[in-house]
Amino acid sequence: MTGMNPQAAIRCPIGLFERQTAKIEVLTKAINAAPTAADKAPNARMLIDEVNVLLDCASYDRSNSNCKICRSFAELRLQTASLIVKVGALEAAR
């Protein structure tokens, strides 16, 4: 990811975003470093697990803009990681 640092823009009321972001960044770097989608897929699966922690947040508050931004980032990350897993499976099947 490039551009704005999401950590600077989101203030999680329970600190969950910050904890998960550290894990997500490590996995994202590993995904980006892998040469093929099949090689990226295992880290993408782990990324899905970490993103789901954010999506399953019991403290989600629809009226809190930080929560809404966190949820939006998590949904985009989930879509991206899911796509990588699907392409990786297609590559592996060849």
C-alpha positions in Angstrom: 0.0 0.0 0.0 1.1 3.5 -0.7 -0.1 6.9 0.2 -1.6 7.8 3.5 -0.6 5.7 6.5 -3.9 4.3 7.8 -2.4 4.1 11.3 -2.0 7.8 11.4 -5.7 8.4 10.3 -7.5 5.8 12.5 -7.8 6.1 16.2 -9.3 2.8 17.4 -11.1 3.3 20.7 -10.0 -0.2 21.9 -6.6 -0.3 20.2 -7.5 -3.3 18.1 -6.7 -1.6 14.8 -3.2 -0.8 15.9 -2.5 -4.4 17.1 -3.9 -5.9 13.9 -2.2 -3.4 11.6 1.2 -4.6 12.8 0.4 -8.2 11.9 -1.3 -7.2 8.6 1.8 -5.2 7.5 4.1 -8.1 8.1 1.8 -10.4 6.0 1.4 -7.7 3.3 5.2 -7.4 2.9 5.5 -11.2 2.6 2.7 -11.3 0.0 4.3 -8.5 -2.0 7.7 -10.3 -1.8 6.4 -13.6 -3.1 7.0 -14.1 -6.9 3.7 -15.8 -7.8 0.1 -15.9 -6.7 0.6 -19.5 -5.6 3.5 -18.4 -3.4 1.5 -15.5 -2.1 -1.6 -17.6 -1.2 -0.5 -19.0 2.2 0.3 -15.5 3.5 -3.0 -14.2 2.0 -4.9 -16.9 4.0 -3.2 -15.7 7.2 -4.0 -12.1 6.2 -7.7 -13.1 5.9 -7.6 -14.4 9.4 -6.1 -11.2 10.8 -8.5 -9.0 8.9 -11.4 -11.0 10.1 -10.4 -10.1 13.7 -11.1 -6.4 12.7 -14.3 -7.3 10.9 -15.5 -9.3 13.9 -14.8 -6.5 16.4 -17.5 -6.6 19.1 -16.9 -2.9 19.8 -17.7 -1.7 16.3 -19.7 1.6 16.5 -21.5 2.6 13.3 -21.5 6.2 14.5 -17.7 6.4 15.0 -15.9 7.5 11.9 -12.7 5.6 13.0 -14.7 2.4 13.2 -16.2 2.9 9.7 -12.8 3.6 8.2 -11.3 0.6 9.9 -14.1 -1.6 8.6 -13.6 -0.2 5.1 -9.9 -0.9 5.1 -10.5 -4.4 6.5 -13.1 -5.1 3.8 -10.7 -4.0 1.0 -7.9 -6.1 2.5 -10.2 -9.1 2.7 -11.3 -8.7 -0.9 -7.6 -8.4 -2.1 -6.4 -11.4 0.0 -9.4 -13.5 -1.2 -8.5 -12.7 -4.8 -4.9 -13.7 -4.3 -6.0 -17.0 -2.8 -8.3 -17.7 -5.8 -5.6 -16.8 -8.3 -3.1 -18.9 -6.3 -5.4 -21.9 -6.5 -5.8 -21.4 -10.3 -2.0 -21.2 -10.7 -1.4 -24.3 -8.6 -4.0 -26.3 -10.6 -2.1 -25.7 -13.9 
